[in-house]
């Protein structure tokens, strides 16, 4: 007579999915990079491009460093807040000046 073990037969495979989550999180952490260090001239150039793009309402591509990764955002600048050193983009993202690595006009 055949007796099915039901859910019990799948318990060994459950550990595989848990291991995959751990491995994925380890790989995610290992792929992070250190923030690039910009010279004063590069920082000034970025600020000048920000001001130019703001006044001319040009759509720009920003490369920003966030949480160990470099990402790109393409948008127009709505507001530049010099006291808090951040900009607001048309998609309502708020980016600090020190997060910006590169600007492409």
N, CA, C and O atoms as a MOPAC input file, in Angstrom:
PM7 MOZYME 1SCF
protein

 N      0.84000 1    -1.16600 1     0.00000 1
 C      0.00000 1     0.00000 1     0.00000 1
 C      0.89900 1     1.24700 1     0.00000 1
 O      1.85100 1     1.33000 1     0.77600 1
 N      0.58900 1     2.21500 1    -0.87500 1
 C      1.36700 1     3.43700 1    -1.01000 1
 C      0.89300 1     4.47400 1     0.00400 1
 O     -0.29900 1     4.76100 1     0.12300 1
 N      1.87500 1     5.03200 1     0.73800 1
 C      1.53900 1     6.06200 1     1.71500 1
 C      2.35100 1     7.31200 1     1.37300 1
 O      3.57900 1     7.30100 1     1.45500 1
 N      1.67000 1     8.37200 1     0.99600 1
 C      2.32300 1     9.63600 1     0.64400 1
 C      2.73700 1    10.35600 1     1.92600 1
 O      1.97900 1    10.41500 1     2.89400 1
 N      3.96300 1    10.90700 1     1.91500 1
 C      4.46300 1    11.61500 1     3.09300 1
 C      3.97600 1    13.05400 1     3.14400 1
 O      4.26700 1    13.76000 1     4.10900 1
 N      3.24900 1    13.50500 1     2.14300 1
 C      2.68800 1    14.85100 1     2.14700 1
 C      3.76300 1    15.92500 1     2.11000 1
 O      4.70900 1    15.83600 1     1.32700 1
 N      3.62300 1    16.92700 1     2.94400 1
 C      4.53300 1    18.07200 1     2.95500 1
 C      5.90400 1    17.70800 1     3.51300 1
 O      6.88400 1    18.39400 1     3.22200 1
 N      5.99100 1    16.66900 1     4.28900 1
 C      7.25500 1    16.27900 1     4.93500 1
 C      8.35100 1    16.03800 1     3.90400 1
 O      9.51500 1    16.34100 1     4.16900 1
 N      8.01000 1    15.50600 1     2.74800 1
 C      9.02800 1    15.19800 1     1.74300 1
 C      9.69300 1    16.45000 1     1.16800 1
 O     10.76200 1    16.34700 1     0.56600 1
 N      9.08800 1    17.63000 1     1.33800 1
 C      9.64300 1    18.85200 1     0.78300 1
 C     10.49000 1    19.64200 1     1.78400 1
 O     11.11400 1    20.62800 1     1.39200 1
 N     10.53600 1    19.25500 1     3.03800 1
 C     11.29700 1    19.99100 1     4.04900 1
 C     12.78800 1    20.13500 1     3.73500 1
 O     13.33300 1    21.21000 1     3.98400 1
 N     13.47400 1    19.13900 1     3.21200 1
 C     14.90400 1    19.34500 1     2.90000 1
 C     15.14500 1    20.45700 1     1.87700 1
 O     16.18300 1    21.11700 1     1.92000 1
 N     14.21200 1    20.66900 1     0.96900 1
 C     14.38400 1    21.69200 1    -0.06100 1
 C     14.10100 1    23.09300 1     0.46000 1
 O     14.50700 1    24.07500 1    -0.16200 1
 N     13.41800 1    23.20100 1     1.58300 1
 C     13.13200 1    24.51200 1     2.15800 1
 C     14.42100 1    25.21800 1     2.57300 1
 O     14.50600 1    26.44200 1     2.47800 1
 N     15.40300 1    24.48500 1     3.02100 1
 C     16.67500 1    25.10900 1     3.42000 1
 C     17.38400 1    25.72300 1     2.21700 1
 O     18.13800 1    26.68200 1     2.37600 1
 N     17.15900 1    25.19400 1     1.02700 1
 C     17.79000 1    25.74500 1    -0.16600 1
 C     17.29900 1    27.16400 1    -0.44200 1
 O     18.09500 1    28.02000 1    -0.82800 1
 N     16.01500 1    27.43200 1    -0.25500 1
 C     15.51200 1    28.78300 1    -0.50300 1
 C     16.03100 1    29.75700 1     0.55100 1
 O     16.28700 1    30.92100 1     0.24300 1
 N     16.18800 1    29.29900 1     1.77300 1
 C     16.74000 1    30.16100 1     2.81400 1
 C     18.20600 1    30.47000 1     2.52300 1
 O     18.65400 1    31.59900 1     2.72200 1
 N     18.94700 1    29.48100 1     2.05700 1
 C     20.34700 1    29.70400 1     1.70500 1
 C     20.47900 1    30.67500 1     0.54400 1
 O     21.40400 1    31.48700 1     0.51200 1
 N     19.56300 1    30.59800 1    -0.40500 1
 C     19.61500 1    31.50000 1    -1.55300 1
 C     19.46000 1    32.94500 1    -1.09900 1
 O     20.15800 1    33.82500 1    -1.60400 1
 N     18.56000 1    33.20700 1    -0.15600 1
 C     18.38100 1    34.56700 1     0.35900 1
 C     19.65300 1    35.06900 1     1.03300 1
 O     20.04400 1    36.22200 1     0.84800 1
 N     20.29000 1    34.21900 1     1.80200 1
 C     21.52700 1    34.60100 1     2.49000 1
 C     22.62200 1    34.87000 1     1.47200 1
 O     23.33600 1    35.86700 1     1.58300 1
 N     22.76300 1    34.00800 1     0.49300 1
 C     23.78700 1    34.17200 1    -0.54000 1
 C     23.53300 1    35.44400 1    -1.34400 1
 O     24.47000 1    36.18500 1    -1.64300 1
 N     22.27300 1    35.70200 1    -1.69700 1
 C     21.94800 1    36.92600 1    -2.43600 1
 C     22.29600 1    38.16800 1    -1.63100 1
 O     22.81100 1    39.13900 1    -2.18600 1
 N     22.02200 1    38.15200 1    -0.32800 1
 C     22.34300 1    39.33200 1     0.49100 1
 C     23.85400 1    39.50900 1     0.62600 1
 O     24.33700 1    40.64100 1     0.66500 1
 N     24.59800 1    38.42700 1     0.69800 1
 C     26.06600 1    38.51400 1     0.76600 1
 C     26.61500 1    39.08200 1    -0.53800 1
 O     27.48100 1    39.95600 1    -0.51600 1
 N     26.12300 1    38.59800 1    -1.66500 1
 C     26.57300 1    39.10500 1    -2.96400 1
 C     26.20200 1    40.56900 1    -3.14200 1
 O     26.97100 1    41.33600 1    -3.72300 1
 N     25.04200 1    40.96400 1    -2.65400 1
 C     24.61700 1    42.36100 1    -2.72700 1
 C     25.58100 1    43.25100 1    -1.94700 1
 O     25.98300 1    44.30800 1    -2.43300 1
 N     25.94800 1    42.83100 1    -0.75100 1
 C     26.87400 1    43.61100 1     0.07500 1
 C     28.28200 1    43.63800 1    -0.52000 1
 O     28.97000 1    44.65500 1    -0.43400 1
 N     28.71400 1    42.53000 1    -1.12200 1
 C     30.06200 1    42.47900 1    -1.70000 1
 C     30.19200 1    43.33800 1    -2.95000 1
 O     31.28800 1    43.79400 1    -3.27500 1
 N     29.08800 1    43.56400 1    -3.65500 1
 C     29.17100 1    44.32100 1    -4.89800 1
 C     29.15200 1    45.83100 1    -4.66800 1
 O     29.26900 1    46.59900 1    -5.62300 1
 N     29.00700 1    46.27000 1    -3.41000 1
 C     29.02900 1    47.70100 1    -3.11500 1
 C     30.43600 1    48.26300 1    -3.34100 1
 O     31.43400 1    47.56000 1    -3.18400 1
 N     30.49100 1    49.54000 1    -3.71200 1
 C     31.77200 1    50.19300 1    -3.94800 1
 C     31.92300 1    51.38300 1    -3.00100 1
 O     30.95300 1    51.86500 1    -2.41700 1
 N     33.16200 1    51.83900 1    -2.86800 1
 C     33.41600 1    53.02300 1    -2.05600 1
 C     33.06600 1    54.26700 1    -2.86200 1
 O     33.12100 1    54.26900 1    -4.09100 1
 N     32.70500 1    55.32300 1    -2.13800 1
 C     32.34400 1    56.56600 1    -2.80200 1
 C     33.58100 1    57.19300 1    -3.43200 1
 O     34.60500 1    57.34700 1    -2.76600 1
 N     33.49500 1    57.55600 1    -4.71300 1
 C     34.61600 1    58.24000 1    -5.36100 1
 C     34.87000 1    59.59900 1    -4.71000 1
 O     33.93400 1    60.30700 1    -4.33900 1
 N     36.11900 1    59.94300 1    -4.58000 1
 C     36.50100 1    61.22400 1    -3.98600 1
 C     36.67700 1    62.23600 1    -5.11200 1
 O     37.43600 1    62.00600 1    -6.05400 1
 N     35.96700 1    63.35900 1    -5.00500 1
 C     36.05000 1    64.40500 1    -6.01500 1
 C     36.95100 1    65.53200 1    -5.52800 1
 O     36.95600 1    65.87400 1    -4.34600 1
 N     37.70300 1    66.09500 1    -6.44600 1
 C     38.53500 1    67.24800 1    -6.10400 1
 C     37.65600 1    68.49300 1    -5.98500 1
 O     36.48800 1    68.47900 1    -6.37300 1
 N     38.22500 1    69.55600 1    -5.45100 1
 C     37.47900 1    70.81000 1    -5.32400 1
 C     37.06100 1    71.34500 1    -6.68700 1
 O     35.97100 1    71.89800 1    -6.83700 1
 N     37.94000 1    71.17900 1    -7.69000 1
 C     37.62200 1    71.64600 1    -9.03800 1
 C     36.44000 1    70.87700 1    -9.61800 1
 O     35.57000 1    71.45900 1   -10.26600 1
 N     36.41400 1    69.57700 1    -9.38300 1
 C     35.29900 1    68.77500 1    -9.87900 1
 C     33.99600 1    69.17100 1    -9.18200 1
 O     32.94800 1    69.23600 1    -9.82400 1
 N     34.05200 1    69.43400 1    -7.88600 1
 C     32.86700 1    69.86000 1    -7.14900 1
 C     32.35600 1    71.20900 1    -7.65900 1
 O     31.15000 1    71.40400 1    -7.80700 1
 N     33.27200 1    72.13300 1    -7.92600 1
 C     32.88400 1    73.44000 1    -8.45600 1
 C     32.26300 1    73.30500 1    -9.84400 1
 O     31.27900 1    73.97400 1   -10.16100 1
 N     32.84400 1    72.43800 1   -10.66500 1
 C     32.31300 1    72.21900 1   -12.01300 1
 C     30.89400 1    71.64900 1   -11.94200 1
 O     30.02500 1    72.03900 1   -12.72300 1
 N     30.66400 1    70.73200 1   -11.01000 1
 C     29.33200 1    70.15500 1   -10.83300 1
 C     28.34400 1    71.24100 1   -10.41700 1
 O     27.23700 1    71.31100 1   -10.95100 1
 N     28.73600 1    72.08100 1    -9.47600 1
 C     27.84600 1    73.15200 1    -9.01900 1
 C     27.53100 1    74.13800 1   -10.14300 1
 O     26.39300 1    74.59300 1   -10.26500 1
 N     28.52700 1    74.47200 1   -10.96200 1
 C     28.30400 1    75.37900 1   -12.08900 1
 C     27.33600 1    74.76800 1   -13.09700 1
 O     26.46000 1    75.46100 1   -13.61500 1
 N     27.48900 1    73.47200 1   -13.38000 1
 C     26.58800 1    72.80000 1   -14.31000 1
 C     25.16900 1    72.72400 1   -13.75000 1
 O     24.19300 1    72.83800 1   -14.49200 1
 N     25.06600 1    72.53200 1   -12.43600 1
 C     23.74200 1    72.51600 1   -11.80800 1
 C     23.03500 1    73.85300 1   -11.98200 1
 O     21.85700 1    73.90200 1   -12.33500 1
 N     23.75600 1    74.92400 1   -11.73600 1
 C     23.17900 1    76.26400 1   -11.85900 1
 C     22.78900 1    76.54700 1   -13.30800 1
 O     21.71400 1    77.08400 1   -13.57900 1
 N     23.67300 1    76.18100 1   -14.23300 1
 C     23.37800 1    76.38500 1   -15.65600 1
 C     22.13700 1    75.60700 1   -16.07000 1
 O     21.26700 1    76.14400 1   -16.75500 1
 N     22.05100 1    74.33900 1   -15.65600 1
 C     20.90200 1    73.51100 1   -16.01800 1
 C     19.62000 1    74.03500 1   -15.38600 1
 O     18.54800 1    73.93700 1   -15.98400 1
 N     19.72000 1    74.59100 1   -14.17900 1
 C     18.53700 1    75.13100 1   -13.50200 1
 C     18.00300 1    76.35700 1   -14.22700 1
 O     16.80300 1    76.44100 1   -14.48800 1
 N     18.86100 1    77.29800 1   -14.55400 1
 C     18.41100 1    78.53200 1   -15.18800 1
 C     17.97600 1    78.33800 1   -16.63400 1
 O     17.09400 1    79.04900 1   -17.11600 1
 N     18.58100 1    77.39100 1   -17.32400 1
 C     18.20200 1    77.15000 1   -18.71400 1
 C     17.14300 1    76.05300 1   -18.85700 1
 O     16.70000 1    75.75700 1   -19.96600 1
 N     16.73900 1    75.45400 1   -17.73600 1
 C     15.74300 1    74.38100 1   -17.71500 1
 C     16.10300 1    73.24800 1   -18.68000 1
 O     15.27400 1    72.78900 1   -19.46600 1
 N     17.35600 1    72.81500 1   -18.59800 1
 C     17.85900 1    71.72200 1   -19.42700 1
 C     17.66800 1    70.41000 1   -18.66900 1
 O     17.85700 1    70.35600 1   -17.45400 1
 N     17.30000 1    69.37300 1   -19.37800 1
 C     17.22300 1    68.05100 1   -18.76800 1
 C     18.64300 1    67.49800 1   -18.64800 1
 O     19.40100 1    67.50400 1   -19.61800 1
 N     18.99100 1    67.03100 1   -17.48200 1
 C     20.34900 1    66.54700 1   -17.23100 1
 C     20.31600 1    65.09800 1   -16.76600 1
 O     19.29000 1    64.58800 1   -16.31700 1
 N     21.46100 1    64.45800 1   -16.88700 1
 C     21.63900 1    63.11600 1   -16.34900 1
 C     22.63300 1    63.21900 1   -15.21300 1
 O     23.76600 1    63.66100 1   -15.40200 1
 N     22.20400 1    62.81100 1   -14.03700 1
 C     23.05900 1    62.83300 1   -12.85500 1
 C     23.50000 1    61.42600 1   -12.51800 1
 O     22.69600 1    60.49400 1   -12.50500 1
 N     24.78100 1    61.28100 1   -12.24700 1
 C     25.27900 1    60.02800 1   -11.69000 1
 C     25.47200 1    60.29000 1   -10.20300 1
 O     26.26100 1    61.14600 1    -9.80300 1
 N     24.73300 1    59.53200 1    -9.39100 1
 C     24.79700 1    59.75100 1    -7.95200 1
 C     25.25200 1    58.49500 1    -7.22600 1
 O     25.03100 1    57.37300 1    -7.68100 1
 N     25.88500 1    58.71200 1    -6.09600 1
 C     26.32400 1    57.62200 1    -5.22600 1
 C     25.32200 1    57.50100 1    -4.09400 1
 O     25.08700 1    58.45500 1    -3.35300 1
 N     24.73400 1    56.31900 1    -3.96600 1
 C     23.73500 1    56.10900 1    -2.92200 1
 C     23.81200 1    54.67200 1    -2.42000 1
 O     23.66300 1    53.72400 1    -3.19000 1
 N     24.04300 1    54.52700 1    -1.13400 1
 C     24.06800 1    53.21600 1    -0.47100 1
 C     25.05200 1    52.23000 1    -1.11200 1
 O     24.76000 1    51.03900 1    -1.21000 1
 N     26.19300 1    52.71600 1    -1.53900 1
 C     27.21900 1    51.83300 1    -2.08200 1
 C     27.13300 1    51.58300 1    -3.57100 1
 O     27.92700 1    50.81100 1    -4.10900 1
 N     26.20400 1    52.20600 1    -4.24300 1
 C     26.03600 1    51.99800 1    -5.67800 1
 C     25.96100 1    53.33800 1    -6.39600 1
 O     25.56800 1    54.34900 1    -5.81400 1
 N     26.34300 1    53.33100 1    -7.66500 1
 C     26.23300 1    54.51800 1    -8.50400 1
 C     25.04800 1    54.29700 1    -9.43600 1
 O     24.98500 1    53.31100 1   -10.17100 1
 N     24.10000 1    55.25100 1    -9.38500 1
 C     22.91600 1    55.17100 1   -10.23300 1
 C     22.80500 1    56.43600 1   -11.07600 1
 O     23.40600 1    57.46200 1   -10.75700 1
 N     22.04300 1    56.35200 1   -12.13700 1
 C     21.82500 1    57.50200 1   -13.01600 1
 C     20.36900 1    57.93100 1   -12.96300 1
 O     19.46000 1    57.10100 1   -12.92700 1
 N     20.16500 1    59.23800 1   -12.95700 1
 C     18.82500 1    59.81700 1   -12.97600 1
 C     18.80700 1    60.90200 1   -14.04800 1
 O     19.70300 1    61.74500 1   -14.10600 1
 N     17.79100 1    60.87500 1   -14.88600 1
 C     17.63800 1    61.90300 1   -15.91000 1
 C     16.37000 1    62.70100 1   -15.60100 1
 O     15.27100 1    62.14900 1   -15.54900 1
 N     16.54500 1    64.00700 1   -15.39700 1
 C     15.40300 1    64.87600 1   -15.06900 1
 C     15.83300 1    66.33200 1   -15.14400 1
 O     17.01200 1    66.64200 1   -15.32100 1
 N     14.85300 1    67.22100 1   -15.00600 1
 C     15.12400 1    68.65000 1   -14.91600 1
 C     15.13100 1    69.06500 1   -13.45100 1
 O     14.53400 1    68.40200 1   -12.60300 1
 N     15.81000 1    70.16200 1   -13.16700 1
 C     15.91600 1    70.64500 1   -11.78900 1
 C     14.77300 1    71.61800 1   -11.51100 1
 O     14.56100 1    72.56900 1   -12.26300 1
 N     14.04300 1    71.37400 1   -10.43000 1
 C     12.96900 1    72.28200 1   -10.01700 1
 C     13.46400 1    73.33600 1    -9.04200 1
 O     13.06000 1    74.49700 1    -9.10900 1
 N     14.34600 1    72.92300 1    -8.13400 1
 C     14.78400 1    73.84000 1    -7.08300 1
 C     16.20000 1    73.49200 1    -6.64700 1
 O     16.58000 1    72.32300 1    -6.58400 1
 N     16.97200 1    74.53400 1    -6.34500 1
 C     18.29500 1    74.36100 1    -5.75500 1
 C     18.27100 1    75.03100 1    -4.39000 1
 O     18.02900 1    76.23400 1    -4.28700 1
 N     18.52300 1    74.25400 1    -3.34400 1
 C     18.54100 1    74.77200 1    -1.98300 1
 C     19.99900 1    74.82900 1    -1.52600 1
 O     20.58700 1    73.80700 1    -1.17100 1
 N     20.57400 1    76.03100 1    -1.53700 1
 C     21.99600 1    76.16800 1    -1.21000 1
 C     22.27100 1    76.07100 1     0.28300 1
 O     23.37800 1    75.70600 1     0.67900 1
 N     21.29900 1    76.38600 1     1.11200 1
 C     21.53900 1    76.29300 1     2.55800 1
 C     21.62800 1    74.84500 1     3.01700 1
 O     22.45000 1    74.51200 1     3.87100 1
 N     20.79400 1    73.99300 1     2.45900 1
 C     20.84400 1    72.56300 1     2.80300 1
 C     21.67100 1    71.75700 1     1.80800 1
 O     21.83600 1    70.54800 1     1.96500 1
 N     22.18400 1    72.42800 1     0.79200 1
 C     23.00700 1    71.80500 1    -0.25700 1
 C     22.31400 1    70.59900 1    -0.87300 1
 O     22.85000 1    69.49000 1    -0.88000 1
 N     21.11300 1    70.83500 1    -1.39000 1
 C     20.40500 1    69.77100 1    -2.10000 1
 C     19.58100 1    70.35300 1    -3.23600 1
 O     19.25800 1    71.54100 1    -3.25400 1
 N     19.25000 1    69.48400 1    -4.18100 1
 C     18.42800 1    69.88800 1    -5.31300 1
 C     17.16100 1    69.03100 1    -5.33700 1
 O     17.14200 1    67.90000 1    -4.85200 1
 N     16.11700 1    69.59800 1    -5.91000 1
 C     14.86700 1    68.86900 1    -6.10200 1
 C     14.65300 1    68.72300 1    -7.59500 1
 O     14.70000 1    69.70700 1    -8.33400 1
 N     14.41700 1    67.50000 1    -8.03900 1
 C     14.20800 1    67.22200 1    -9.45600 1
 C     12.72700 1    67.20000 1    -9.77200 1
 O     11.89000 1    67.18500 1    -8.87000 1
 N     12.40100 1    67.19800 1   -11.07400 1
 C     11.00800 1    67.22200 1   -11.49200 1
 C     10.23900 1    65.97100 1   -11.06100 1
 O      9.01500 1    66.01200 1   -10.93100 1
 N     10.93500 1    64.87600 1   -10.84200 1
 C     10.26300 1    63.65800 1   -10.37900 1
 C     10.20600 1    63.59400 1    -8.85000 1
 O      9.96900 1    62.53100 1    -8.27500 1
 N     10.42600 1    64.74300 1    -8.19600 1
 C     10.32600 1    64.94400 1    -6.74500 1
 C     11.45400 1    64.26200 1    -5.95700 1
 O     11.37700 1    64.17600 1    -4.73100 1
 N     12.49000 1    63.78100 1    -6.63400 1
 C     13.66700 1    63.25500 1    -5.93300 1
 C     14.44400 1    64.41500 1    -5.33500 1
 O     14.58700 1    65.46400 1    -5.96300 1
 N     14.94200 1    64.22700 1    -4.12700 1
 C     15.79700 1    65.22600 1    -3.49100 1
 C     17.17900 1    64.61300 1    -3.35100 1
 O     17.34900 1    63.54700 1    -2.76000 1
 N     18.17000 1    65.31200 1    -3.91200 1
 C     19.53100 1    64.79500 1    -3.95700 1
 C     20.46200 1    65.80500 1    -3.31600 1
 O     20.40700 1    66.99800 1    -3.61400 1
 N     21.30800 1    65.31900 1    -2.44100 1
 C     22.31500 1    66.17000 1    -1.81500 1
 C     23.46700 1    66.40600 1    -2.79000 1
 O     23.77500 1    65.55700 1    -3.62600 1
 N     24.09500 1    67.57300 1    -2.66900 1
 C     25.22800 1    67.89400 1    -3.54900 1
 C     26.33700 1    66.85500 1    -3.42400 1
 O     26.95300 1    66.48800 1    -4.42500 1
 N     26.60000 1    66.37900 1    -2.21000 1
 C     27.71900 1    65.45500 1    -2.01800 1
 C     27.42600 1    64.04700 1    -2.55200 1
 O     28.32100 1    63.20200 1    -2.57100 1
 N     26.19100 1    63.78100 1    -2.98500 1
 C     25.87200 1    62.49700 1    -3.60600 1
 C     26.18400 1    62.50300 1    -5.10100 1
 O     26.36100 1    61.44700 1    -5.70800 1
 N     26.24800 1    63.69100 1    -5.68800 1
 C     26.43900 1    63.81000 1    -7.13500 1
 C     27.90500 1    63.56900 1    -7.49000 1
 O     28.81000 1    64.18200 1    -6.92500 1
 N     28.10700 1    62.67100 1    -8.42900 1
 C     29.46200 1    62.34100 1    -8.88200 1
 C     29.75300 1    62.96300 1   -10.24100 1
 O     30.86900 1    63.40500 1   -10.51200 1
 N     28.71800 1    62.99000 1   -11.09700 1
 C     28.92500 1    63.50700 1   -12.45400 1
 C     27.60500 1    64.06000 1   -12.99000 1
 O     26.52500 1    63.57300 1   -12.65500 1
 N     27.72000 1    65.08300 1   -13.82700 1
 C     26.55100 1    65.65500 1   -14.50800 1
 C     26.79900 1    65.64700 1   -15.99800 1
 O     27.85600 1    66.05500 1   -16.47800 1
 N     25.79900 1    65.17300 1   -16.71800 1
 C     25.88300 1    65.18400 1   -18.18200 1
 C     24.73400 1    66.05700 1   -18.68100 1
 O     23.56200 1    65.75300 1   -18.46100 1
 N     25.09600 1    67.15200 1   -19.35800 1
 C     24.08200 1    68.08300 1   -19.87200 1
 C     23.51600 1    67.59300 1   -21.18200 1
 O     22.65000 1    68.24600 1   -21.76400 1

